[in-house]
Amino acid sequence: MTTLAPPPSQPVRQAQVTGASRADGSPPVDRDYPATRVPRSARRPTLSLVIVIAGFFFYTPTMVTGGGVAASFAFGPYLGLAVTAAAILAVYIGLLAVASSRTGLTTVLLSRLVLGRWGGKWASIILGGTQIGWYAITVGILGNLVSAAFGWSVAWPVVIVGGILMATTAYLGFKGIEVISWISIPLMLLLCGIVLAQSLDHIGGWDGLLAVEGSGEMSAGLAITLMVGTFVSGGTQIGNWSRFDRGTPARVFTLTALAVIVVQFGMLFFGGVGAAAYGEPDFVNLLMSMGLAGAAVLLLVANLWTTNDNAAYAFGVAGAELFERKSKSPFIIAGVAIGIVLALTGVADAMTGFLVLVGVVIPPLGGVLIGTFLTAWRGRDPGLDLEDQPRLKVPGVASYLAGAAVAVLCNLLSWGSPAIVGIIVATACAAALGWTGRTRDLASHA
């Protein structure tokens, strides 16, 4: 017999009180529910989700990636590739958002239901681990930005202090992330508008921008892989936030997809504009050369903060699942410490290789979750007991391995876009297996 999440009337509502001990004297329950379903009483309006997603996707390294890709293409074709990459992410993330909204589960807890307990641990390792890597990359960029702006010879103090400060809103939970997003988004829009205006003035307007020709050193498949890879890891973990959404599935999908495609394309667009106009693919270096160092520091610190607190939250809930603990807090602290150490080693310089790796091993996981949710679960919460799962669920594991194997092969042969192929293969396998065995995994309730 499967079990359902407790109804709002049960004592789980006490967990919403930050730091409050329960009546039996046991430790306080994390109000963000990292190891359980989010009850309906704790759900939030869809606008809160959209703001958090937008703040998460306003990510400076995405602009850097866009600038690097744009250098290889004429600007018109580059825009076409950027739209394609953003649209792929939008559909992929939108479907995952619906799955978590219907079930109230994080991505790693969904993975436990689809892959089994051991498979869920693998999901926690790759999702949590890559987010620690992103945290390190972002903190490294922050250190370089601030030290360059103020002419400091060392960046390590900024890396340490900034790495700690950025984790504070993640530690506070969903509400803390939402507040910093409301601050960051208007500031980043202002900065992007300034960069666009100066770039167009420098290159001779839109006609001059569209006349720029690229080097032709990169294939279209690699370009899409890199642009999808900037957020396929973070996007796969959309469930960490969409599980709080109380909207209908259609509303959740539509608003999530629109937020992703607008913000992701915007980041790629503005990064590409700077590269085309000034020949500088690194957005941070571009701001320095444009004389915007002072304003850029304030605006980009806010921007990087909204991304890194989401990353810290993600590896916090992944750690809670991996070690089966009820609180994300100790794993946020540990992950931040590891990220700071990695940043001090200069890991940000290896971003391109990291993006390619992420674009290969993670997307098939999202594909399995989507395929299972749409077929075996028929778009509903299956009501399965999180604690009573087998070690491995063969259909889910087999689908993931098939998608990952094909994606790795595509990457080795430089054929197509490994991220996209991996998603398609894993989704198709999970859907096929889901149709044949869905009665085993469906809950007893309608």
N, C-alpha and C positions, 0 to 999 in steps of 0.2 A: 504494500500500500504506500503510495507516495504521500508526501506531506506538503502543505501549502505554507506560504509566509503567514505569520500571525496577523490577524485582522487588527485594525487600528485600535480597537478597544482593549487589546491585551497589553501587558506591562512593557512591551517593547518601546512604547512611546517615551518611557523614562530616559531612553538613550539619547533623546534629543537635547537634553540638558548638558551643556558643556561641563565636563569635569565633575559632575554630580555622582556621588556614590549611590548605589542601589540600596533598597531597604534591607536586604539581607547582609549588608556589609561587604559584599564582593566588590572588586574593582569597577570603576565606571566604564560604561560601554561607549565606544566611539560613536558619536552622533552621525558620522558619515557612513556607517554600516559597511565597512570594508569586507566583512565576512558573511553577510546575510543579505536577504532581499530588503530593499527600501520599502517600508510600508507606505500605503497611500497617504497617511497623515503627514508624512515628511516630504511629499512631493512638492515641486516648485513650478511656477509658471514657465511656459516655453521661452519667454523672452529672457529669463535668467540663463537658460541653456545657450541661447543664441549669443548673448554677450560674452559668456565664458569661452565659447568656441571661437568667436571673432578675436578675442584677446589672445587666445592660444595660437591662432593662425597668423596673427601679426608678428611674424618671426623674421628677424633680420637675416639669419643664415639662408632663408628662402630667397631673399633678395640677392644675396651673394651668389647662390646657385643660379638664379635667373640671369645675373650678369655674366657668369661664366658660360652658360649655354648660349646666350644671345650673341656672344662674340663669334660664334661659329656659323651664324645664319644671318641672312638678310632680315631686316626687322619685321617685315610682313609675315614671312613664313614662321619666324620665331613666335609671333603672336598666335598663329594657328596652333603651334605645338603647345604653347602655354595654356590656351583654352582647352585643348584636348586633355592635358594632364590635370587641370583643375576639374574638368567634368568627370573624369574617371574617379578622382578622389571624392567628388561630391556624391556620386551614386553609391560608391563603396561605403563611405562613412555614413551616409543617410540610412542605408539598410541596416548597418550595425547599430545605429542609434535607435531605430525602431525596435530591434531585438532586445536591447537592454531596457528600453522604456517599458516594453510589455512585461518583462520578467522582473525588473527592479534589481538586476545583477550587474556587477562589473564585468569587463571583458574576460578577466582571468577566471571568474566564477562561472561564466557561461562556458568557458573552455573546459572546466571540470565536468560540466554536464555533458558536453559533446565528446570529449576525449577520454574521460575517466580521471581518477585521482592523479595517476602518474602523468598523464597527458596534460592535466591542468598545471602540474608543477613545471613542465616544459614551457608552457605558455607564460607562466610567471617569470621564468628565467629569461626568456628571450625578450619579453615585453618590458619587464623591469630593468633588465640589463641594458637594453638599448636606450631607455630613457635616462639611465644614469650617464650613458655616453653623451646623450644630447645635453644633459645638464652641464657636463664638463666642457663641451664645445661652446655652449652659450656663455658660461662663466669666463672662459678664455677670451672670447670675443669682447666681453665687457671689460676685462682687464686691459686688453690692447687698446680699446677705444678710449677709456678714461686716461690711461697713461699717456697716449699720444696727444690727446686734447690738452693736457696740462703740462706736457713736455717732461714727464717723469721718465727716469731711466729704467725703472723696474715696474713691473705690473703685478707682482705676486701679492702685495698687500691688498690691492683692489680685488683680486681673485678670491682671497680668503674672506674679506669682509663682505663683498658682494654675494659670494656663495652662501654665506650664512643668512644674510638679510633676505635673499630671494626665497628662502625656505619658510619664512615666517607665515606668509599667507597660506601656503599649502598646509602648514601645521594647524592653522585655524580651521581649515576645511573649505567646503564649497563656497560658503558666504565670503570668506576672506579673498578667494580667487575672484569672485564676482565683483567685489568692491574695487580691486586693483585694475580689473579689466575696464570698468567704467571710467577710470582715470586715464588709462593708457591709450585707449582707442582714439579719442579726439586729438590727443597730442601727436600720435603717429600719423593720422590723416593730415594734420597740418604740415608735418615734416615732408610727407610724400608730395603734397601740393607744391611746396617750395622747390623741391628737387625737380619736379616735372617742369615748372615754370622756367627755372634756370637752365635746364637741359635743352628745352625747346629754343630758348633765346640763344644758346651757345651754338646750336647746330643749324639754325635757320628754319625753325618751325617744323610742322608735321611733314612737309615735303622733304626737308633735309633728313629727317629721321627715317622716313621710309626709303630714302635713297641709299642708306647705309648697307654695305655688303659684308657678309661674314667671311671668316677664314675657311669655312667648309671642313674643319678638322673633326667634326663630331657627327655621328649618324643620328637620324631622327629617333631611332629606337633608344639609343643611349640617352639622348636628350630628354625623352619622356620618362625614362627610368629614373634619371636624376631628379627631375622635377616632381615626379610622384614620390620618389624616395625621401624628399625633404619632409614629408608628413605622413607617409604611409604607416610608420611605427606609431606616432602619436595618434593618428586618425583611427588606427585599429583599436585604440583604447578609448574611443568616444563613449563607450558604455560607462566609464567612470563618472561621467557627468549626465548623460542622457537617462540613466536609471532614475534620476530625480525628477524627470519630466512627467507632468500629469496630463499632457495633451493627447489627442487622438493620434493613431499611427500615421495618418495622412498629414496631419499638422507637423508632427515631429520630423517626418521625412522631408517634407517640403522646406520647412524653415532651416533645418540642419543643412540640407544640400545647398540651398541658396547662400547661407552664410559661408559655407566652405568654398563654393565656386567664386563668389565675389571677392572674398579676402585672399584666397590662394592666388587667383589670377591677378589681383591687385599687387600682391607682393612680387610676383614674377614680372609683371608689367613694369613696375617702378624700378626694379633691379635691372631689367633689360634696357630701359630708357637711359639710365646713367651710363651703362656700358657702351651703348651705341653712340651717345653724344660725346662722351669724354674718353672712350677707349679704356675705361677702368672698370673691370668686372667686380672688384671688391667694393661693396657699397660703403663700408666703413672708410676705406681709403679715399673714396670719392667725396664723402662729406668733408674730410679734412682738406682736400684740394679745393673744394668749393668755398672754403672759408666759413663753414657752418659748424665748426668744432664746438663752440659754446652751447648753442641751442641743441645740437645733435646729442650731446652728452645727456642732457636732461630727458629729451624725448626718447632716445634709444634705451636708456636705462629702464624707463617705464615699460617700453616695448619688450625688452629682454626679460624683464621681471615677470610679465604675464605669461610668457612661454615657460620659463623655468619653474614657476610655482606649480604649473600644470604638470610638468615633468616630474617634479618631486612628489606631487600627489599620486601620480601614476605608479612610480616605483614604491611608494608607500603602501598602496593597496595590493600591488603585486607581491610585496614581501609578506603582507598579512595572510594572503592565500598560500604562499609557498611554505610558510612556517606554521600555518593554521592558528593564527592569533587574532584576537578580536579588535586590536588597535593597530592603526597604520603608523602611529607616531614614532616608535623606535626605528622603524625601517626608513622613514623620511630622514631621520638624523643620521643613520648609518650610510644611506645612499648619498646624502649631501657630502659627507666626509670623504667618501670614495671619489665623488665627482670633482671635488676641489683638488684632491691629490692628482687625479688624471689631468685636470686643467693645468696644473703647475708643470706637468711634463710636456706640454705643448701638443696635446692630442688634437686640438682644433685644426692643426695644419694637415691632418689626415682626413679631412671631412669628406672629400670626394669618394675615397675608397670605402669609408663608412657608409655613405649613402647607398652605394651600389650593393654592399652586403645587406643592408636593411631592406632594400628593395627586392631582395631575393628570398630571404628566409621568413619574413613576417607576413606578407600578403596572403599566402595560402591559408594561414590560420583564420584570417578574416573570412576567406572564401568558404571554409568549412562551416563556420558559425552561420553565415548567411544561408548556405544551402540547407543546413539542418533546420534552421528556424523556419524557412519558407516551405519545407516539405514535411519532414518528420514531425515538426511541431505545428505545422499549418498556421504559422504566424501568430501563435499564442504562447502564453507561459505554460510549459508542460507540467509545472507543479512538482517537479522531481525534488527529492530530498537531497540537499547538498552534502549531507554527512554520509549518506548511504549510496555511494557510487562505487562501481567496480574499479579495479586498478587501471584497466585500459578498456576503452570502447572501440572495438575493431573498426567499425565503419568510419568513425571520425578520424582515428589515427591513420587508417589507410588512405583516406581522402587527403589528409594533410601531407602525408609522405609523397603521394602522387603529385600533388601540386608543387611541393617543394623540389622534388626531383626534376620535374620538367622545367621549373624556373631556373634551377642551377644549370641544367643542360643548355638552356637558351643563353644564359650568361656566359658560359664557357665558349659557346659557338658564336657569340655576338649576333644572335638571331632575335629579331623582334624586341619586345619589351618584357624582360623576365617578370617584372612585377605584375603586369597585366595578365600574362599567360598563366602565371601561378595562381592568380585569383580565379580565372576562368576554369582551369582544370580542377582545382580543389572544390569550387562551387558545384561544378557539374557532377563530380564524383559523389559529393555529399548528397546532392539532390537525388541522384540515381539510387544510392543506397538508402536514402531516407524514404523514398516511395515504397521500396520493397520491405522495409522493416519498421515502418512508422508506428505500427500498433504496439510494438514493444516499448517504445519510449514515450508514448502519449500518456498524459495523466488520466486518471479515471473520471475527472470532471470535464464538462463541456466547455 
